[in-house]
Amino acid sequence: MAKERQTERRRLEDEQKRNARKEVFSWVRMFATVIVVVFVLTHFIIINAKVPSGSMENTIMTHDRLIGFRFAYWFDEPQRGDIILFEYPVDEKQIYIKRVIGLPGETVQIKKGKVYINGKKLKSDIYGITKYIDEPGIAEEPLELGKDEYFCLGDNRPVSYDSRYEEVGPVHRSEIIGKVWIRIWPLTKFGKVS
């Protein structure tokens, strides 16, 4: 009888150890799955960006947090008016957020404070915080965009460091990492950004 109890006790202890191992394995598997999902989301699907400056005000304010889609341009090309995220050419760790103004193959010029595309005044340029662009930069003379180049401006043109400046210049298609989708912070302004 004592031997049977001892055998039963060992069997119960072994079963508890197996159950404990199963539970630990279950937790490890769950954490590994979460890590893989987060990695895939942040490296292939979404971009979580914090706006460092006022270059896109009043559309996007300083310190707003945005979510962008990395796959937005996998099957389509950026369009005029899109707000894109791209890596600044000098420092790839810095993500810039600007609006597409000029498309590949177009000629962009800023004269008399207005944007011209292929010699015609851009009528759809309704996003700028000011009606007049003081600093035309490299677009003072006609600037012909290459087959993979986009001319991008910040909505707050007086303070935006954008394609007008030689250090940034036209944005190459390969530098574009996504399209801005929604603002997640502050919560009072949560929603789609356009």
QUIVEN-V550116 format. One record per residue. N is the residue number from 0. OMEGA is omega in radians with two decimals (* if undefined). Layout:
# QUIVEN-V550116
<<N	OMEGA> <N	OMEGA>>
This chain:
# QUIVEN-V550116
<<0	3.13> <1	3.13> <2	3.13> <3	3.11> <4	3.13> <5	3.11> <6	3.13> <7	3.11> <8	3.12> <9	3.14> <10	3.11> <11	3.11> <12	3.11> <13	3.14> <14	3.10> <15	3.10> <16	3.12> <17	3.12> <18	3.12> <19	3.11> <20	3.12> <21	-3.13> <22	3.10> <23	3.12> <24	3.12> <25	3.11> <26	3.12> <27	3.13> <28	3.13> <29	3.12> <30	3.11> <31	3.11> <32	3.12> <33	3.14> <34	3.13> <35	3.14> <36	3.12> <37	3.12> <38	-3.14> <39	3.13> <40	-3.03> <41	-3.13> <42	-3.08> <43	-3.01> <44	-3.08> <45	3.04> <46	3.07> <47	-3.06> <48	3.04> <49	-3.09> <50	-3.05> <51	-3.04> <52	-3.13> <53	-3.04> <54	3.13> <55	3.11> <56	0.15> <57	3.13> <58	3.13> <59	-3.06> <60	3.09> <61	3.13> <62	3.00> <63	3.04> <64	-3.05> <65	2.96> <66	3.08> <67	3.10> <68	3.07> <69	-3.04> <70	-3.10> <71	-3.09> <72	3.07> <73	-3.07> <74	-3.11> <75	3.13> <76	3.08> <77	3.13> <78	3.09> <79	-3.13> <80	3.09> <81	3.00> <82	-3.04> <83	3.01> <84	3.12> <85	3.13> <86	3.12> <87	-3.03> <88	-3.08> <89	-3.07> <90	-3.04> <91	3.11> <92	-3.12> <93	3.09> <94	3.09> <95	3.12> <96	-3.10> <97	3.13> <98	3.11> <99	3.12> <100	-3.12> <101	-3.09> <102	-3.13> <103	3.11> <104	3.13> <105	3.03> <106	-3.11> <107	3.05> <108	3.04> <109	3.12> <110	-3.09> <111	3.05> <112	-3.10> <113	3.11> <114	3.07> <115	3.07> <116	-3.11> <117	3.07> <118	-3.13> <119	3.14> <120	-3.14> <121	-3.10> <122	-3.09> <123	-3.14> <124	-3.06> <125	-2.99> <126	-3.07> <127	-3.13> <128	3.07> <129	-3.14> <130	-3.06> <131	3.12> <132	-3.10> <133	-3.02> <134	3.14> <135	3.12> <136	-3.09> <137	3.12> <138	3.07> <139	3.02> <140	3.12> <141	-3.11> <142	-3.13> <143	-3.12> <144	3.09> <145	-3.08> <146	3.11> <147	-3.07> <148	3.12> <149	3.08> <150	-3.03> <151	3.10> <152	2.97> <153	3.12> <154	3.10> <155	-2.98> <156	-3.12> <157	-3.10> <158	-3.05> <159	3.05> <160	-2.93> <161	-3.05> <162	3.08> <163	-3.06> <164	-3.06> <165	-3.12> <166	3.10> <167	3.11> <168	3.09> <169	-3.12> <170	3.12> <171	-3.13> <172	-3.12> <173	3.14> <174	-3.11> <175	-3.10> <176	3.10> <177	-3.14> <178	3.12> <179	-3.12> <180	-3.09> <181	3.01> <182	3.14> <183	3.11> <184	0.05> <185	-3.07> <186	-3.14> <187	3.13> <188	-3.12> <189	3.08> <190	-3.10> <191	3.12> <192	3.08> <193	*>>
